[in-house]
Amino acid sequence: MNTIDWYQFQEDICLYFQSIGASAETNVTVRGVRTNHDIDILVKTKFLGEDLTWVIEAKKWKKKVNKLQVLALRTIVDEIGADRGFIVSEAGFQSGAYEATNNTNVKLKTFEELKRDTKELVENEIIKTHIARLNLLEKRYYSHSKSVRIDYGLTGEYCMPYYDFCVADILMTAQRALIFAERKEYPIKLDTVSSDKVGDLVVDNFQQLTNWLNLNCNWLDQQLFKAESEMYLDGEYKPRNEKPFTEKDGSIRELIAEVYFPKNKC
């Protein structure tokens, strides 16, 4: 095995995890229950408030990884209390290696498989955080009466075909975009009836959508804060703890999902 190739293989894996927002280090010594363990790549990240630790073993070998390497990694994962362990090999794995992963939290991947699978996991978790934030903004917006929302510029009169700015319209556009993102259906159109807009009108990939969502959620937050500050000064800040829709109707997200992807659709 070429030491330089192995070192670069480690670094490439480490850099990949850093690129998706995780904390990753190479050549780390971790104290286990009984002894210290030398780890090729240690990954730490946080999904929805939960701390996760992954152990990655990089095998830049010409031969396939065997059962012994899997058993060794299983021991390390258990010893240090890691959430998952991965062996990354470009040469593949022996059948015994796959058998040794049955009913365990150790996975065998090529580098490309690792990138594809972890990217999917990260995207799903990011989508969940955006959904949670939109739901909070939705609840905050609809806690004010319709007349108050109109008076303080959060929406226009419903008889008008276009608005200068409409929170509900942007919330609906964002939730619809996330529904399409979950299904990997790109490009996604993001145009709204509001004349005031921020961000692109079409996104071609998940990163572009994330940028649009961050930009628009921050914008909605600012507009709501501005309006609520004015309500407070005018003595009109009287939020209600009512749901924007009835139990039967569901949330904005549920209504949009039913429109575009009805459950009884073949």
N, C-alpha and C positions, 0 to 999 in steps of 0.2 A: 504494500500500500504506500502510495506517495503521501508523505506527511503534509506537504504543501496543499495537495488536493483535498485531503481530509480536513485541514484547517479551514480552507476556503468554503468547503461544504458546510461546516459548522457555522461559519460567519454568515453565509447566505441564508441559512435557516433562521438564525438569530435576527438578521436584518428584516426578514419577511415579517416576523412577529412584531417587531418594532414598527413596521410600516402600517400595521392594522391597529396600532394603538396600545399594544401590550408592552409590559416591561420584560425585557429578555436579556440574559447574560450568558456568555460561554465560559466553559471550564470553571464551574462553581463547585465548591465543597460544601455539602449540607450535612448537618448533624442529624442522625437518625436516632431511633430508640436505643440501639445497641452500639452503633459505630458511625463513623463519618463515611460519606459517599461522594465520589467524584462524578459530577454530572456534566455531560456535553453542553446542553442548553437548558437553562431553568427559565420558565416562562411564568410570569405572574400578571394577572389581569383581574378586572372587576366587571361582572355582568349583573346589572340590576341590583347593585348593592352587595352582591355576593363575591367574596374573594376566592379566586381560583388559582391553583398552582399546577402546572404541567411540567413533566420531565421529558426531555427529548434526547434520544440517543441517535447520533448521526453515524451511519455505517457506510462510509465510502469504500466499499469492498468490491472485489471482483467476484467473490463467491456469495452465495445466498446466506442469509442470516438463519441460524439454526435454533432449535428449542432452548439451548442453554442460555443464549442471549436474552430470550424472552423471560425465562425464569429469573434471571439476574435482575432484569428491569422490574419485574413484578415485586421482587423483594425490596428494591429501592423505593418504589412507589408506596408500598405498605409501610416501610420503615419511617419515611419522612411525612407520611400522611398527605401525599399529593392526590389531586383529584383525577388526573389522567397521566398515562405514560404513552409515549409514541416511540417506535423505532422507525427511523427513516432510512430506507435502503434503495439504491438505484439498481442493485443486482437482483432484488427480489428476496423471497423467503421460502424456506423449506416447508413441507407439509406439517412437520412436527412443530414448527414455530407457530403456524396458524392454530393448530390444536391447543397449544399452550395458552392462547389468548381467550379461549372459550370461557364465557361467564366472568371475564375480568375487565378492568378498566384500562387495559393495555391494548393499543391498536398498532397495526403494521401498515405502513404507507410508503409509497414513493413520495418524493418531494412535491410533485405535481398534485398527487392525491391529497396530500396534507394541506396544500394551499387551497385547493378547491373546497375541501370539507370544512376547514376552519373559517374560510371566507363566508361560507354559507351560514355557519353558526354565528359569526360576528354580525352579519347582516340581519339575521333574524332577531338578535338581541337589540340591535340599534333600532329596528322597526318597532319593537315593543316599547322602547323608551320614547320614541316619537308619538306612538299611539297614546301612551299615558299622558304625555304633555298636552297633546291636542284635546284629550278628554277633560283635562283640568281647565284649559282655556275655554272650552265649550261650556262647562259648568259655570265658570266665572261670567261669561258673556250673557248667558240666559238667566243668571240670577237677577238681572235688571229687567224691569218691565219694558215692553215694546216701545212705549212712548218715551221712556228715559233713554233707551238706546238710540232712538231717532233724534231726540233733543240734543244729545251729546256727541253726535256724529259717528256713532258706531255702525249705523246703517242708514239707508234712505227710506223714503216712503215706498211701500211695496207696490204701489201703482206705477212707479217709474220703471222703465225698462233697463236703465243703467244707473249705477250709484257712483259717487265719488269714491266711497270706501264702504265695504260691507264685511264685517268680521265673519258672519255665517258663511258667506260665499267662499272666503279663503279657507275656513275650516273644512268645508265640504270638498274643496279642491284638494286639500292636503290629505284628507282621509281617503279620497278616491285614489290618489296617487300611491298611497301606501298599500292599498288593496291590489293595485296592479303590480307594484314592486314585489309583493309576496308571491305573485304568480310569474314573476320574471318577464313581464310583458312590457317591453320597451320598443320604441320611444313612448314617453308619457307626456300628454299635453297638460299644461298647467295654466292656461289662460282663464281669466275670471271676468265677471261682468263689471267689477270695479274698475274705474278709470285709473285710480292710483294703484300701481303695481310695483313689486320689487322682485328681482330675480328673473331667470330665463322663463320663456313661455313653453319650452319643450326641453326635456332631459332625455339623454340617451343611455344613461347608466346609473348605478346606485350612488356613486360618489357625487354626481351632479345633482341627484335628487336630495341627498343628505344636505348639500350646500343650500339648496332652495328651501328645504324645510327649516334649517337653522335660521336662515335669513328671515323667513316669513313668520316663524314662531316668535322670534325676537321682536319683529316689527309689531305683531299683534299684541305682544306683552306691553310694548311701549305705548301703543294707542289705547289699550285698556287702562293702563296706569294714568295716562294723561286725562282720559275721560272721567275716571273714578276720582281723581284729585279734584277736578272741577265740580263733580257731584258733591263731594264732601264739603267743599267751600260754600256751595249753594244750599247745603242742607238736604240734598236729594240722594245722598248715598244710603240706600235702603235695600241692600241685596237680600234676596229670598233664597231659601234652601230648597227650592222646587226643581224638579227635573225638567229639562227643556221639552221633553216629549212624554207622553203617557207610557206606562209599562208596556202597553200593547204595541205602541209605535216603535219603541226602542230608541237607540242613540242615532246620531247622524251617521256614524260608521255602519251600523246595522242596516239602516235604510238604504245607504248607497250600495252596500254589498248585495242587497236583495234586488236592486234595480239592474246592476250590471251582471251579477252572477246569481240569478234566482236558484233556490235550492232544488226546485223541481225541473230545472233546465237539463235537457239530455246532453 
